[in-house]
Amino acid sequence: MIRLELPPGPFDAYLFDCDGTIVDSMPLHYVAWNRTLAEWNCTFPEDIFYAWGGRPVAEIIADLNREQGLSMPIEQIAKRKEAMYFDVLPTIQPIHEVLEHIHLSHGKIPFAVVSGSTRDSVTASLKALNILDRFETLVCAGDYKQGKPHPEPFLMAAERLGVAPERCLVFEDTEMGIQSATAAGMASVKVLQPWERKALVTA
């Protein structure tokens, strides 16, 4: 099994991104995006999808509209994409090397989820793995004004937990999320993307 090398601590809180970090949901989100956007003749290349990981759905739709000269209704598309994701959610799997640390440290230090996804999406993903009760707080799209790579989401989580930013360790799978954690003054550990994990396992 792949193992995560954590930076030297000790840390007083763990802050986790959700999609692609706790749950191996990014491929499922991409399926949901493609099915939804196909109805509007909108393309969303896979490399851009992963590069934009961690951004709120409304921002992504607005940028796709601008870049492709479309006028997709943001709220309607966001709800449709969420519904498509919930359709494929029963097949979701955990990121085992992250789940290992959740099991090892649960009850010893507080946990938070810090995500660009909606609260409904994050809650559904965590419930599917029966780990929702492990987290003291969820910071999701709509809770903050500026998303990743701005530090606000992680700083909000640290404040809710009552832990100084420099005493938090962030688990993230995207460069944007790592930048957000660094800007918040937090240490971080990079979780492998699906293709990176696959290459390592088959090497």
C-alpha positions as CSV (number, residue, x, y, z in Angstrom):
1,M,0.0,0.0,0.0
2,I,1.1,3.6,-0.7
3,R,2.1,5.4,2.5
4,L,2.2,9.1,3.1
5,E,5.4,10.7,4.6
6,L,4.2,13.3,7.0
7,P,6.4,16.4,7.8
8,P,7.9,16.5,11.4
9,G,5.3,17.6,13.9
10,P,3.8,17.5,16.4
11,F,0.6,19.0,15.0
12,D,-2.5,19.9,17.0
13,A,-5.0,19.5,14.1
14,Y,-5.3,17.8,10.7
15,L,-7.1,19.6,7.9
16,F,-8.2,17.5,5.0
17,D,-9.4,18.4,1.5
18,C,-12.2,16.0,0.6
19,D,-12.3,15.1,-3.1
20,G,-9.1,13.4,-4.3
21,T,-7.7,13.5,-0.8
22,I,-10.1,11.5,1.6
23,V,-12.3,10.1,-1.2
24,D,-11.2,8.9,-4.6
25,S,-14.0,11.0,-6.1
26,M,-12.2,13.1,-8.7
27,P,-12.8,10.5,-11.5
28,L,-16.5,10.4,-10.5
29,H,-16.8,14.2,-10.5
30,Y,-15.3,14.2,-14.0
31,V,-17.9,11.8,-15.2
32,A,-20.6,14.0,-13.7
33,W,-19.1,17.1,-15.3
34,N,-18.9,15.5,-18.7
35,R,-22.5,14.2,-18.6
36,T,-23.8,17.6,-17.5
37,L,-21.7,19.8,-19.8
38,A,-22.4,17.6,-22.9
39,E,-26.0,18.8,-22.7
40,W,-24.7,22.3,-23.4
41,N,-22.0,21.4,-26.0
42,C,-19.3,22.5,-23.5
43,T,-16.0,20.7,-23.3
44,F,-13.9,20.3,-20.1
45,P,-10.5,18.8,-20.9
46,E,-9.3,16.4,-18.2
47,D,-6.0,18.2,-17.6
48,I,-7.9,21.5,-16.9
49,F,-10.4,19.6,-14.6
50,Y,-7.5,18.4,-12.4
51,A,-5.7,21.8,-12.6
52,W,-8.9,23.5,-11.3
53,G,-9.4,20.9,-8.5
54,G,-10.5,22.6,-5.3
55,R,-12.3,25.5,-7.0
56,P,-16.0,26.1,-6.2
57,V,-18.4,24.7,-8.9
58,A,-19.9,28.1,-9.6
59,E,-16.4,29.6,-10.4
60,I,-15.7,26.7,-12.8
61,I,-19.0,27.1,-14.7
62,A,-18.4,30.9,-14.9
63,D,-14.9,30.4,-16.4
64,L,-16.1,27.8,-18.8
65,N,-18.8,30.2,-20.0
66,R,-16.3,33.0,-20.5
67,E,-13.7,30.8,-22.2
68,Q,-16.1,29.1,-24.6
69,G,-18.5,32.0,-25.2
70,L,-21.4,30.1,-23.6
71,S,-24.2,31.3,-21.3
72,M,-24.9,28.2,-19.2
73,P,-27.1,29.1,-16.2
74,I,-24.7,28.7,-13.3
75,E,-27.1,27.6,-10.5
76,Q,-29.0,25.2,-12.8
77,I,-25.7,23.6,-14.1
78,A,-24.3,23.3,-10.6
79,K,-27.5,21.5,-9.3
80,R,-27.5,19.2,-12.4
81,K,-23.8,18.3,-11.9
82,E,-24.4,17.6,-8.2
83,A,-27.3,15.3,-9.1
84,M,-25.1,13.5,-11.6
85,Y,-22.4,13.0,-9.0
86,F,-24.9,11.6,-6.4
87,D,-25.9,9.1,-9.1
88,V,-22.4,7.6,-9.3
89,L,-21.6,8.1,-5.6
90,P,-22.4,4.5,-4.5
91,T,-19.2,3.3,-6.3
92,I,-16.9,5.7,-4.4
93,Q,-13.7,4.4,-2.7
94,P,-11.4,6.0,-0.1
95,I,-7.8,7.1,-0.5
96,H,-6.4,4.4,1.7
97,E,-3.1,6.1,2.6
98,V,-5.1,9.1,4.0
99,L,-7.8,7.0,5.6
100,E,-5.0,5.3,7.5
101,H,-4.1,8.6,9.2
102,I,-7.7,9.4,10.0
103,H,-8.1,6.1,11.8
104,L,-4.7,6.4,13.6
105,S,-5.2,9.9,14.9
106,H,-9.0,10.1,15.4
107,G,-9.7,11.1,19.0
108,K,-6.2,12.3,19.6
109,I,-6.4,15.6,17.7
110,P,-9.3,17.4,16.0
111,F,-10.0,17.1,12.3
112,A,-11.6,19.4,9.7
113,V,-12.6,19.1,6.1
114,V,-11.8,22.1,3.9
115,S,-13.3,21.7,0.5
116,G,-14.3,23.6,-2.7
117,S,-17.3,21.4,-3.0
118,T,-20.8,22.0,-1.5
119,R,-21.7,20.9,2.0
120,D,-24.2,18.4,0.5
121,S,-21.5,16.9,-1.7
122,V,-18.9,16.6,1.1
123,T,-21.4,15.2,3.6
124,A,-22.6,12.6,1.1
125,S,-19.1,11.5,0.2
126,L,-18.1,11.1,3.9
127,K,-21.3,9.3,4.8
128,A,-20.7,6.9,1.9
129,L,-17.4,5.9,3.7
130,N,-19.1,6.0,7.2
131,I,-16.6,8.6,8.5
132,L,-18.6,11.8,8.7
133,D,-18.6,11.7,12.5
134,R,-14.8,11.8,12.6
135,F,-14.7,15.5,11.7
136,E,-15.3,18.4,14.1
137,T,-16.1,20.8,11.4
138,L,-16.6,21.1,7.6
139,V,-15.6,24.2,5.7
140,C,-17.3,24.1,2.3
141,A,-18.2,26.3,-0.7
142,G,-20.4,29.1,0.5
143,D,-18.7,29.3,3.9
144,Y,-15.9,31.6,2.7
145,K,-15.6,34.5,0.3
146,Q,-12.3,33.6,-1.3
147,G,-11.6,30.0,-2.2
148,K,-8.3,28.2,-2.7
149,P,-5.5,29.2,-3.4
150,H,-6.4,32.0,-1.0
151,P,-5.7,31.0,2.6
152,E,-9.2,31.9,3.9
153,P,-10.7,28.4,3.8
154,F,-7.9,26.8,5.9
155,L,-7.7,29.8,8.2
156,M,-11.4,29.5,8.9
157,A,-11.0,25.8,9.7
158,A,-8.2,26.5,12.1
159,E,-10.2,29.3,13.8
160,R,-13.2,27.0,14.2
161,L,-11.0,24.3,15.8
162,G,-9.2,26.9,18.0
163,V,-5.8,25.8,16.7
164,A,-3.0,28.2,15.6
165,P,-2.4,27.9,11.8
166,E,1.2,26.9,12.3
167,R,0.1,23.9,14.4
168,C,-2.1,22.5,11.6
169,L,-1.2,19.9,9.0
170,V,-3.0,20.0,5.7
171,F,-3.7,16.9,3.5
172,E,-4.2,18.0,-0.1
173,D,-4.1,16.5,-3.6
174,T,-3.9,19.7,-5.7
175,E,-1.3,22.3,-6.3
176,M,-3.9,25.0,-5.7
177,G,-4.7,23.5,-2.3
178,I,-1.0,23.3,-1.3
179,Q,-0.7,27.0,-2.2
180,S,-3.7,27.8,0.0
181,A,-2.2,25.9,2.9
182,T,1.2,27.5,2.5
183,A,-0.4,31.0,2.3
184,A,-2.2,30.1,5.6
185,G,1.2,29.4,7.2
186,M,0.5,25.7,7.5
187,A,2.6,22.6,6.8
188,S,1.1,20.2,4.2
189,V,1.4,16.7,2.7
190,K,0.7,16.1,-1.0
191,V,-1.6,13.2,-1.8
192,L,-1.0,11.6,-5.2
193,Q,-3.4,12.2,-8.1
194,P,-5.1,9.1,-9.6
195,W,-2.6,8.8,-12.5
196,E,0.3,9.3,-10.2
197,R,-0.9,6.6,-7.8
198,K,-1.5,4.2,-10.7
199,A,2.0,4.8,-12.1
200,L,3.5,4.1,-8.7
201,V,1.5,0.9,-8.2
202,T,2.4,-0.5,-11.7
203,A,6.1,0.6,-11.5
